Amino acid sequence: MVERVAAGQSMTAVAAQMGCSRQTVDKWVRRYEAEGAAGLADRSSRPRSCPAKTPDRVEQRICRLRRSKRLGPQRLAARVGVPASTVHRVLCRDGLNRLAWIDRPTGQPVRRYEKAHPGELVHIDVKKVAKVPPGGGWRVHGRGSAKARRNTRRRLGYTYLHVAVDDHSRLAYIEAHDNERADTAAGFWRNARGWFNRLGVGVDAVMTDNGRNFTSKVFADALGENRTAHRRTRPYRPRTNGKVERLNRTLADEFLYNYKFKSEPDRRRRLQTWVHHYNLHRHHTAINGTPASRVNNLYGHYT
């Protein structure tokens, strides 16, 4: 642009050739005449001064109240004396706009991570749920019905859902058992490992909590068969194993408490249908796709 003007062409003609305005051509020519080649470098569009900028002390107070009081923009605005829109922009800049992203004990933003490839880390946990009585529970017969009251007085025990989820792809493998003992957990892991292997996913490490079933020698021997590393969560910090905890919540919201089951065998049978839907068809917002989309050729050999 500058060379064409220097060669004698008019700024209007050069602007037409370059597809820009005459003012743009004039700006770059004047910069070149004043500073040479250095004047053609990109410059920040930020203004030299921001007289309306929120003072640093106000931003610090907003962030401090957000961490300590967990208040929303409207209530923070009333305390600090600035518009709620300003509070929201401050919270976004500091990564505090979502309460779910704030660690409750410390008030600091939660540090999230994701492994680089499938199988690098698999999270394992056990979810305990009451068994469904024969004929269905209160969801089938109605809360307060005679059938529901009879079922409430019966002690049916619990079903233990052993859950494994891959950190990178969010692929899930779930089995329902009558207990959570160490030998059951070890058997579940062997089945889960075989399932991942059939999908072409080799597992490098497993993360569990510090329950006795997972810290037992039986479970350690099962991991050692393929030299799988064992990582444990920090005591009293279930969020360390957050991906499987989040899957447990999804499992409860979208399956356990979303359907009317006629019996415990009926629920266990339909569980695998839901897991298939979760892996291949359910859109996962955290990865902007299905878990299957993050594993090569999964659709061709899913079992």
KACOR-V40333 format. One record per run of one state. SS is the DSSP state (H for helix, E for strand, - for the rest). FROM is the first residue (numbers start at 1). LEN is the number of residues. If there is no record, write none. Layout:
<<SS;FROM;LEN> <SS;FROM;LEN>>
This chain:
<<-;1;1> <H;2;5> <-;7;4> <H;11;8> <-;19;3> <H;22;19> <-;41;15> <H;56;14> <-;70;3> <H;73;8> <-;81;3> <H;84;10> <-;94;5> <H;99;3> <E;102;1> <-;103;6> <E;109;1> <-;110;12> <E;122;9> <-;131;7> <H;138;4> <-;142;4> <H;146;8> <-;154;4> <E;158;9> <-;167;5> <E;172;6> <-;178;4> <H;182;17> <-;199;6> <E;205;4> <-;209;3> <H;212;4> <-;216;1> <H;217;8> <-;225;4> <E;229;4> <-;233;5> <H;238;19> <-;257;7> <H;264;17> <-;281;3> <E;284;1> <-;285;4> <E;289;1> <-;290;1> <H;291;4> <-;295;3> <H;298;4> <-;302;2>>
